[in-house]
Amino acid sequence: MKWKFVLPRGAKADATDKLREEVASLAAIEAAKVVRPRSAGADVMLWVSVAANVVGIATAGYALFEKVRGAMRKQKLEGVHIELPDGVRISLDKASPQEIQALVAELDREARG
């Protein structure tokens, strides 16, 4: 399953690279990749591949999501959104624990079809 994070425009390359390294080091993450735009003004993306056996468990998925969000805060990245498969974006800066749990459950349902 993949999580797509939209990072703020103008995010510094060193912060996004450190974020990718920290997220990739988490036990349940299979891969993490930063995609930088070729054109000015386009969004920087962080794609995170999550191990399938973790996402199905709501509490484990929530804990993992919080670790990713903590890594973003550590790099002082504000204005980060997660983009759902239907194109809806949810702000991580403002999301409550209940909203994060619902989001993880929705991402799990989407991944399982």
C-alpha positions in Angstrom: 0.0 0.0 0.0 1.2 3.5 -0.8 0.7 6.7 1.1 1.1 9.9 -0.9 2.2 13.0 1.1 2.1 16.4 -0.6 4.9 18.5 0.9 4.8 22.3 0.9 6.0 24.1 -2.2 9.5 25.4 -1.7 10.4 22.6 0.8 14.2 22.5 1.0 15.9 19.5 -0.5 18.0 18.7 2.6 14.8 18.6 4.8 13.0 16.4 2.3 16.0 14.1 2.0 16.3 13.8 5.8 12.6 13.1 6.0 12.8 10.4 3.4 15.8 8.7 5.2 14.0 8.8 8.6 10.7 7.5 7.2 12.5 4.8 5.2 14.2 3.6 8.4 10.9 2.8 10.1 10.3 -0.9 10.5 7.0 -1.2 8.7 8.1 1.0 5.7 9.2 -0.9 2.6 10.3 2.2 0.7 10.1 6.0 0.7 10.8 8.2 -2.2 10.8 12.0 -2.7 9.6 13.2 -6.1 10.6 16.7 -6.9 8.9 18.6 -9.7 10.6 19.6 -12.8 8.5 22.8 -13.2 8.4 25.7 -10.8 5.4 25.9 -8.5 4.6 22.1 -8.6 4.2 20.1 -5.5 6.9 18.0 -3.9 5.7 14.5 -3.1 6.8 11.9 -0.6 5.6 8.4 -1.6 5.7 5.8 1.2 5.2 2.1 0.7 3.8 0.5 3.8 4.0 -3.2 4.5 0.7 -4.8 3.9 0.7 -6.8 7.1 0.8 -3.6 9.2 -1.9 -1.6 7.5 -4.7 -4.0 8.3 -4.3 -3.5 12.0 -5.8 -0.1 12.8 -3.7 0.7 15.9 -0.4 -0.3 14.2 -1.3 1.8 11.1 -2.2 4.7 13.3 1.1 4.4 15.2 3.1 4.2 12.0 1.2 7.3 10.6 2.0 9.2 13.7 5.7 8.3 13.4 5.7 9.6 9.8 3.9 12.8 11.0 6.5 13.2 13.8 9.3 12.9 11.3 7.7 15.7 9.2 7.5 17.9 12.3 11.1 17.1 13.2 12.1 18.5 9.8 9.9 21.5 10.4 7.7 20.8 7.4 4.4 22.5 7.8 1.5 22.5 5.4 1.9 18.8 4.6 -1.2 17.0 3.2 -1.9 13.4 2.5 -3.7 12.8 -0.7 -6.3 10.0 -0.9 -6.7 7.9 -4.1 -9.8 10.0 -5.0 -7.8 13.2 -4.9 -9.0 14.5 -1.6 -6.3 16.2 0.5 -6.2 16.2 4.3 -4.0 18.6 6.2 -1.7 16.8 8.7 -1.2 20.0 10.7 -4.8 20.1 11.7 -5.9 16.4 11.8 -7.1 15.1 15.2 -6.2 11.6 16.4 -9.8 10.5 15.5 -9.4 11.9 12.0 -6.0 10.1 11.6 -7.5 6.8 12.7 -10.4 7.2 10.2 -7.9 8.1 7.5 -5.7 5.0 8.2 -8.9 2.9 8.1 -9.9 4.5 4.8 -6.5 4.0 3.2 -6.5 0.4 4.3 -10.0 -0.1 2.7 -8.8 1.5 -0.5 -5.7 -0.7 -0.6 -7.7 -3.9 -0.1 -10.3 -2.9 -2.8 
